[in-house]
Amino acid sequence: MKQLLIKIFVCILFSSFLLNGFAQPNQTAAIQEPEPGFIGKVIPAEMKSWVDDSTGFEITQWTKTGTSHHPYFTVESFIDNQTAIIFSRRTGTDQLYKLNLQNGEMIQMTNGEKIKNIDHLPKFKTIWYLDGKKLFALNTVSFQSDLIYDFESFAYKINSFSVSCDARWFIFSVEKKDSLSGECGYGPYAIYKLNLEDKKLTQITLELGINISHVQANPVDPNLILYCWQWEKFDRQKLVGHAPIRTWWVNIDGTAGGPLKQEYGTQQTHEAWTPDGKNITYIYKYRWGALKGKHFLGIQSINGKTYKAYPAQVSPGHQNLFSDNKHWIVDTFNDDESLLALITIGKNKIKESQILFRHGSTLIGQDSHPHPRFSPDGKYVLFSTDKSGIAQVYAVKLNLNK
């Protein structure tokens, strides 16, 4: 009888192991599955704030679930002073969320399949985004997305894009590799525009033998477009190396344009319009020559009347000039260190440089790039970093208008 009871006990124990031990991995996998999302879903705050012990500035980490980041630094990340746009992969694919900078609450704004790039005009309360080959316009108040144009029958893949400040034109670059006779291993590239009213497509530039990227409509003048000769990394099967002339411009009708001035021997990068639309800012460094190793913040106008250089060890990272034309934010400083730094400029020189935060990003992949962006009122700098092991959205608190 005693042996029978032991056998029964062993059977029960083994059955329990089968149910719990073997089933556990499936239960764990189910827990790890992303939560389903839907437009209008409210995500409770995940924020945490602290005062950085080395800089004294208040830092807030806004997200902690999945991979999250904010838009590219040339795109307006802020809907207004209290809310911002972020990407989050918490449901398995990138979706757009509206982040409340007061209480940390997030609201899901899209439910797309393949959203990557956007442009945003707060004046029109609209975000334009591509979901696969379909262009949508998203209202940031109602969260309604309207299909604007289906590029399914368009012959080329859309690369970089922007929307003119009057919300009339969708402007984008393409590679027309198979458009000409013969075999092309690389290019050519061209810029097109789509009329957002009558949906007419027009090519703006000629076919160019340079990789056209970073298309940026001027924030004030709807006729001006900025773009760059994108350099190619050395692991790509294309013509590789740094562009000898980085920054270019063109009129919306293609009647005028050309390269901006660039000093011989320099690598120039991450150009952007100033908020008033009058100038272009960028970072550059001397790769060879007498000034080899020297770094600068640069600013110039299309007509050449403005051309200034501020010596600063900023490296070829990202930069953003505030609307007061005095405060500059950069995300690499002090000879390539992963630092968020605020640079204050005077008439002809740098007045002050402040370290705001050691963001510590690996800079591997666009999600982890800080891409710092000032809020319209100058109270926040929004940025991203994978300092915690996975890319999340952060902000440093400022008060530039005090």
N, C-alpha and C positions, 0 to 999 in steps of 0.2 A: 504493500500500500504506500509506504514511504517513497519507494522508487517511482511509483506511478505519479505521485504528487510532484516529485522533482522533475519528471519528464514533462508534465503539464506546465509547470512553472517556466521551464526552458522554452517550450513552444510559445507561451505567451510573451516572453521576453524577446524571442526572435521575431515574432509577428510585430511587436511594437517597434523593433529596430527597422523592419521593412517599411512600416508605415511612416515613421518619423525620420529615421536615418537616411534612407534612400530618397524619400520625398522632399527632404529639406532643400537640396539644391534647386529644385523647381520652384519651391516657395520663395527662396532667396531671389531667383531670377525674376519672379513675378513682382517682388518688391522693388527691384531695380528698374523695372520697365518704366519709361517716362509716363507721367500722368497725362491723360488726354486733355487737349486744350480746345477752346472755342472762343470766337470773337466776343469780347465783353467780359471774359472771365477775369475775376479779380484775384490777384495773387497777394497774399498777406506780406507785409514788410519782412525783408530778410536783412535789413540794414544793421550795421554796427559802426559806431563812431569812437574815435579816440584822438588824443592830442599826441602828435609824433614827438617822441622824447628827444630827438636830435635837432628838429627844426622849429618846434613850437606851433606848427600849424595843425588845424583840425582836419582829420581825414575821415571819410565815410566810405565803407564798402557797402554798396547797395544790393548786390546780388551774391548768391552762394550756390544756387541750384543749376546744374548743367553748365555749358559754356555760354558766357554772355559777354557782349561788348557793345560799344556805341558806334554810330556811323563814322565813316572816314572823316579825317580832320577838315577837309574842304567842304563838307556837307554840314548845314546847320543842324546841330543835334538838339537844339532847344525849341520846344513849341512855344514856350513863354518862360518867364523867370522862375516859375514854380514847377514846370514839367519838362521832361526830356524824352527823346526817342532812344530806345535800346533794342538790340537784337538779343534773343535768347533761344537756346537750343533745348530748353527744358522739356519740350514735348517730343524731341527726337529730330526736328528740323528747325531751321532758323525761322522765327516769327518776330514780328515787330510788337513792342510793348510800349505803353505810355507810363513813364516813371514819375511818380510824385516825389519831388525833392523836399517836401515838408514832412511827410509821414512814411515814405518808403514804399507805399502801395504801388502795385503794378497792374495794368489792365492790358489784356491781350487785344491787339488791334487787327491781326491778320490770321488766316488759316491757310497759308499757301503751301505749295509743294516744293518749290525751289527758288526761294527769295535770297538774293545775294546783295545787290546794290540798290541804292535809293538816291533820290534828291528830294529836297524839302524846301518849300516856301511858306514860312509862317504867316505871311500876309494873306495868303490864299487858303490857309488852314488845310494844306494838301501835301501829301507825300506821294511821289511817283515811284513806282517800283516795278521791276520785271520779275514775273513768276514764270520761269522757263522762258518761253518766247512771247509771252503775253504782257503787255504794258497796262498797268492799273493805276488809277488815281484814288488815293485813300484820304477820306475826310477825317482829320484828327479829332473832330468833335463827335460825329455820329458813328465813326468807325466803318462807314460804308465804303467799299471798294468798287469802283466802276471800271469795266473793261474799256480801255481807250483804243488799243490797237493790237492786232494779232500779227506778229512777225513770222508766222509759220511759213508763209510763201516767200518771204524775203530771202534773197540768195546768200546773205552773209550773217555771221554771228556778231551780235552787238557786244562791243567791249565797254569802254568807258562812256558815260553819258551824263548829261546835265540838262536842266530846264531853264529857259530864259526867264529873267526876273519879272517879265510881264505875263508869264505862264502861257505864252503863245507857241513856243517852240520846244520840242524834245530834240536835243542835239547829241549826236553819238558818233563814235569811231568804229570802223570795221576793217578787217583785213580782207582784201579782195584777191586772195592768192590764186584763185582759179578763173579770174575774170578776163585775163588777157591770153593771147595766143602764146604757145610755147609752154615751157615748164618753169614755174617759179618756186624756188625753195623757201622764199621769204618775201612777205609783202606782195603787192604794194598795199598801203593803207590810205584811207580817205575818211573825211568827216561828212556826215549827212545831217539833215534836219527833217523832222516830221512836224507838219502843221497840226497842232492839237485841235484845231477847229474843223478844217475840211479834210484832214488826214492825208494830205498830199506829201509825198516823199521827194526830197531834192538833195542832190549831192552838192556840197559846199566847196570842197577843195578838189584839186586834181589828185590823181593817184600819186602818192608820195612814197619814196623808198626809205621811209623811217617808220618805226613802230609808234603810232600815235596813241597816247594815253593821257590820263588826268584831264579830260575835257571839263572845262569850268566856264559856265556862263557868268558874265559880269553881274555883280549884285545890284547894280544901279542902271547900267546902260544895256538894254536888250540886244544891241547890235554887236557887242564885243564878246569874243570867245577866246579863252586861253586853253592851250594844250601843250603837251611836252613830247619831246623825242625820248621815248622810254629806253633806258639802257637795258641790255640783255645780260642776264647772269651767265656765268661760264659753264653751267651744267645743262644749258639748253642747246638743242641741235639747230642753232641759227647763227647768224652773224652776231658775235658777242662783243661786249666791251662797253665802256662809258661813252655817252653821247657828247660830241665836241661842242654842240650848242643845244642846251636842254630846253629852253622855254620859247614858245612861239605864240602868235596870236593871229586871228583872222576875223574879218567882218562876217556877220550872219549871212550876207549875200555873196561872200567870197570875193568881193571886189578889191580888197586890200588886206595886208597882213605881212607876216614875216617873223624872223627871229629877233629876240631881245638880246641886248649886249651881254656877252659873257667873256670874262678875262681868260686869256690863253693860259693853259696849264691847270685849269680848275675843273673840279667835279661839282656841278650844281644840282640841287635836288629839292623836292617837296615845295614847289612854288604854289602860291595861293594869292587870290585877290585880297586887297585890304577891304575892310567893311564898307568904306566909302566908294569903292570901285575905282579909285584914282591911280593906284599903284599895285605892283606885284611884289610880294615878299618871298624870300627863299633862303636856303642855307647853302654855303659853298666852302670848299677847301681846296688848297693848292696841292695837286698831286705831283708836280714837278716844277722846276725853276727855282729862282732865288727865294721865293716865299714858301717853298715846299713844307707842308705840315701846318701851315697857318689856316685858321678857320674864321669864317665871317658870317654875320647876318647881313643879308642884302635886301635892298629895296630900290625899285626903279619904276619909271612910268613908260608907257608905250612910246611916247613922243621923245623920250630921252631927257626931258627937262629935270626929272628927278633921277639921281643915281648916287646912292649912298652905300657905304660899307662900314659895318661896325665890327671891329676885331673881337671875337668871342670864341672860346673853345667849345663850340656847340656840336660839332660833328654833323654828318649828313643825316640827321634825324628829322623829326617833324616839328613844325613851328606854327604859331598862330598869334597874330597881332590883334590886340584889343581895339575897340572902336575909338579909343582916345588917342590912338597912334603913338602911345608912349610905353605901353606894357606889352612885352613879348613873352610868350611861354614856349619852352623847348623841352624835349624829352630825352635828349642825350647831352651831357654837359661834362666839363672837366676831363677832356680827352677820352671820350667814348664811354664814360660811366653812365649807368642806367639811372639817371637823376631827372626829376621834374624840377625845372628851374624857372624863376621869374626874372626877366631882365627888363630894367627900366632905362629907357634911352632919353637923352637930352637932345639939344639941337644938332650936335655933331659928334656926340660920344655917348658911351654907356655910363649911366650915373650909378647904377647899383645892380648887383646880381645876387639873388637869394635862392638857396636850395629849399624847395617846398616839401619834397618827399623822395625817398630812395625807392622808386617803384620796382626795381629789381626784375623787370621783365626779361624773359629769355629772348624776346624778339623773334621767336620761331613761329611763323604763320601770322597772317594779318589780324587774327582774333586777339593776339597777345600784344600787339603794338599799342602803345599808349594813345597816340593820335589826340593830343590834348586840345580841348576846345573851351573857350571862355563862354560863360553864360552872358546873355545880353546886358544884365545889370552889373557884371563884373564881380559877383559874389561867389561864383564857383568856377573851377576848372574841372571839366569832366574828362576822365581818362580810363583806359583799360590796362590791365596787366595780369599775367599768369603767376604772379608772385606767390600765390597760395597753392600752386600746382596746376591750376586750370584757369583760363581767362575769365575775369569778372570785371564788373563796372565799379569804378571808384570816383570820388570827387575830393578836391581839396577846397576848403573854405577860405575865401578872400573877402576883401572889401576895398575894391579899387576906386570907388566913388566916394569914399569917406571924406 
